[in-house]
Amino acid sequence: MSQRSRHWRIHARQSRRRAACSSAGVLGLLGSVACAVSMLLVAAGVAGSAAATSMAAMTGTGTGTPGGALGGLVRIGPWLMLASVLLVTAAFALTRRPVTAVPALLAGAVLYAGMYAQASLPVMYASIAIGYTAWAVLLLRVRAGGRPWTSDHSGICPDRDTSQASPRGGTEPRGR
């Protein structure tokens, strides 16, 4: 195998991984934000009494069937949140620091439990704040390359190899 074809294959694999990481993270974040916004709007009474009745049904304290896009989002919310948490966790698992997937999953569990497993609005608000703050801190941690709050990487997803063989053996970083 030639050096050029080997390099191309490695680059293609890293590009696919970077694209999968970014796509999973963005889709997961969008889905979870849609769930959070719909629950916050319903809690605020923006959609009217039918949607508020739906929120009561979600937490097991009442019944109701709202209509419209918000009602549909509230009905599929638990499954959408579950899929979103798994996508965000997968995105963290594909980073240079795959161990961050564990706290990302825990933060997602806090989000899910706060929105769909209990009936208290203050607990829901707190769990949304805690879950998204934890994801943001993890993102900053991964972007820093695992070192406390320094940034020498361009993104959270794996980048191409920036080292080259040294004439003395080993590797030395290449300039960018």
N, C-alpha and C positions, 0 to 999 in steps of 0.2 A: 504494500500500500504506500502510495507516495505521501510525502509530508503535506502537500497541498490538499489532497483529498481527506486526509486525517483531520487537518485543521478545519476544513469546510464542514465535515461531519460534526465535529465538536461545537463549532459555532452554530450550526443549525439546531442541534439539540438544546443548547443554551438559549437560543432565541425562542424556541417553542416553550421552554420552561418559563422564561420571562413573560411571554404572552399569556400563558395559562395562569401564572401568578397574578398578573395585573387584572386579567379578566375576572377571575374568581373573586378577587378583592373588591373590584368595582361593583360587580353584580350583587355580591353579598351585602355590601354597604347600602346600595340603592334599595334592595328588598327590605332590609331591616329599618332603614329610614322611613320607607313607605308605611311599614307596620306601626312604627312609633308615632309618626305624624297622624295616621288615622286614629290611633287610640287617644292621642292628645286632643284632636279635634272633637271626637265623640265625648271625651271627658269635659271639654269646655262647652259642650252643648251647641256647637256650630251647626251640626247637621239636623238639629231638631230632636223632638222627643222619640221618634222611631229609632234613630241611631243610638240615642242614650239608652233606650230599652234594650237594644242589641248588646251594648256593653254590659249591661246587667246580666244578660243571658250568657255572655262569654265567661263571666266569673261565677256563674252558677247561682246568682241571687234573683233571677227573674227570667221572663221569657219575652221574645219579641223577634220580629223579622223586618229589618229596615230594607229600604229599596235604594236604588242608585249605586253609583260607583263606590262611594264610601261604605255603604252597607256590604257590598261584595267584598271589599278589601278587609273589612272587619271580620267577615265570615271566613275568609281564607287566611286571615292573619296568622293563626298559630302555625299552619303548615309553611307559609311564606317565611315566617321568622325562623323556623327550624332549618329550612333550606338555606336561608341567608347566613345563619350562624355556621353551618357546615361549610359554606363557600368561603367565608372569612377565615375560618380555621384552616381550610385547605390552602388559602393564600399565604397564611403565616407558615404553614408546614413547608411550602415551596421556597421560602426565603433562605438566606444564608444562615439563619438561626432557627432551624426547624423546632427547637425546643420551645419557642414562643407560641407554638400551636396549643399547648396545654393551657396557659393562662388565657389565650384568646377564646378557647372553648369555655372556660369558666366564666369569662366576661359575657359570652353569649348566653350561657345558662342563667346568669343574673338578669339579663335583658328579658329572656323568655319568661322566667318565673315572675318577674315583676309586672309584666304586661298581661300574662295569661293564666297564672296559677294562683292569683289572690285577688281580693276585691278592694283593697285600700288604695285610693288615689295618691296620697303622699308616698306610699311605698312604691307605686308605679313610677312616679316622678323621680324618686331617688334612684331606683334601679336603672332607669334610662340614663341618668347622669353618670352613675357609676360604671355602667357597661360601656358607654361610648368613651368615657374618659380613660378607662383601662385599655380599650383598643387604640386610642390615640397615643397613650404612653408606650404601648408595645410597638406601634409603628415608628415612633421616634427612636426607640431603643434599637430596633432593627436597622433603621436608616443610619444610625450612628455606628453600625458594624459591631455592636456588642460592647463597645467602650462607652463609658458614661458621657453622653452628650457631646461627642465629637462627631464631625461629619466628614468622612473622606470617601463615601460611596455616593453614587449619583441617585440611587433608588433602593427600594426595599427588595426588589426581585434580583436574582442572581445576574451578574453582569459577565461580560466576556473575561477570559483570563488575561490579566495585565502583567504577567511575569514572563520572563524569557530566560533561557539557559545562560548561565554565566560561564565565561571561559575558565573560571577557577572551580567549576562544579557548583551545583545548587542552582538557585534562581535569584534574580534581582528584579525589582519592579521596573517596568517600563514607564517612561514619561507619557503623559496624556497630551 
